[in-house]
Amino acid sequence: MTFFYRVHGLSVQSQIELPELIEAIPADLSDVRITLGRALREPSAFRHCEDGFLVGRDEICFHVPGVATFHVTAGTTVVVQPDAKVEPSALRLYLLGSAFAAVLHQRKLFPIHASAFEKDGECIGFMGDSGNGKSTMAAMLAGRGFRLISDDVLVVRLNEQGELVASPSVPILKLWPQSLAPAGLPADAGQIDTIDALKRRVDAREVFQSQTWPLRRLYLLRWLLPATAPMEIEPLPVFTSMMVLRHNIYCPSLIDAMGAEGHFLRFSKQLLATTEIFSMRRGMSLGMANSQVSAILKSYT
């Protein structure tokens, strides 16, 4: 059986059911085809090996023990060879994570490790290392009526008018248990995450935005001490913004591995021409989370 979806602005035809994604109308030609079969464990001649990836000229291979071997070619084809007794949810996690990151890098669509939402017809995103509150911020804004675009991977591309727009991602929120209450969610919301059992996976289709919107602002999330410290928001200089953006690309080692630094610099220049990047530092107290969200919205007006 073949399934059809749309994610990151790409149409997907898959032999693996991906219930996390938004279904799409069947099409003869899709941007990405996912098939089950014998996947090569390494390219015929690879130039680089880092973070588990083996990178060739137009192909990327990697193996996740107990899960599957993945072979990604030219940003259009993903061959998946599941290991015996793999849990379907674990297979989908790596397929939609690392394998799709390889697809995006091959297409020179540099995925940003960020959560994002739509406000007044524009996209605002939150970057930061794991644990810095990206998903919590997205969930709280969704609770205030804003529409979710991305929880973890934000893809921006040029539209037909030459404007950089944010493409809808996967309509799932991954939240720490202590973040559920501030986001207005019950303690048993969602399901326990397959890989990180400390987190909950919450279906966010009801607050998901399926359109593309121009990206206007990115916040780099950082913590401050003490936990009750007031929030600090300040714009970052252009060079610092470029370095921050580079650090927050999903699977950044693929940029060097694929010799794509020049492409990334052009992408950065295009993005920073229309998008502001701000540093946002705040105390870790969840009791201050709602006031912090209010301050963000006030700073944007």
Secondary structure as GFF3:
##gff-version 3
##sequence-region A 1 301
A	DSSP	beta_strand	3	7	.	.	.	ID=ss1
A	DSSP	beta_strand	10	14	.	.	.	ID=ss2
A	DSSP	beta_strand	22	23	.	.	.	ID=ss3
A	DSSP	beta_strand	32	36	.	.	.	ID=ss4
A	DSSP	beta_strand	48	50	.	.	.	ID=ss5
A	DSSP	beta_strand	53	55	.	.	.	ID=ss6
A	DSSP	beta_strand	59	64	.	.	.	ID=ss7
A	DSSP	beta_strand	68	73	.	.	.	ID=ss8
A	DSSP	beta_strand	77	82	.	.	.	ID=ss9
A	DSSP	alpha_helix	88	94	.	.	.	ID=ss10
A	DSSP	pi_helix	95	99	.	.	.	ID=ss11
A	DSSP	alpha_helix	100	106	.	.	.	ID=ss12
A	DSSP	beta_strand	112	119	.	.	.	ID=ss13
A	DSSP	beta_strand	122	127	.	.	.	ID=ss14
A	DSSP	alpha_helix	134	143	.	.	.	ID=ss15
A	DSSP	beta_strand	147	150	.	.	.	ID=ss16
A	DSSP	beta_strand	153	158	.	.	.	ID=ss17
A	DSSP	beta_strand	164	167	.	.	.	ID=ss18
A	DSSP	beta_strand	172	175	.	.	.	ID=ss19
A	DSSP	alpha_helix	177	180	.	.	.	ID=ss20
A	DSSP	beta_strand	191	192	.	.	.	ID=ss21
A	DSSP	beta_strand	200	203	.	.	.	ID=ss22
A	DSSP	three_ten_helix	205	207	.	.	.	ID=ss23
A	DSSP	beta_strand	213	224	.	.	.	ID=ss24
A	DSSP	beta_strand	232	235	.	.	.	ID=ss25
A	DSSP	alpha_helix	238	247	.	.	.	ID=ss26
A	DSSP	alpha_helix	253	257	.	.	.	ID=ss27
A	DSSP	alpha_helix	261	274	.	.	.	ID=ss28
A	DSSP	beta_strand	276	283	.	.	.	ID=ss29
A	DSSP	three_ten_helix	286	288	.	.	.	ID=ss30
A	DSSP	alpha_helix	289	300	.	.	.	ID=ss31
###
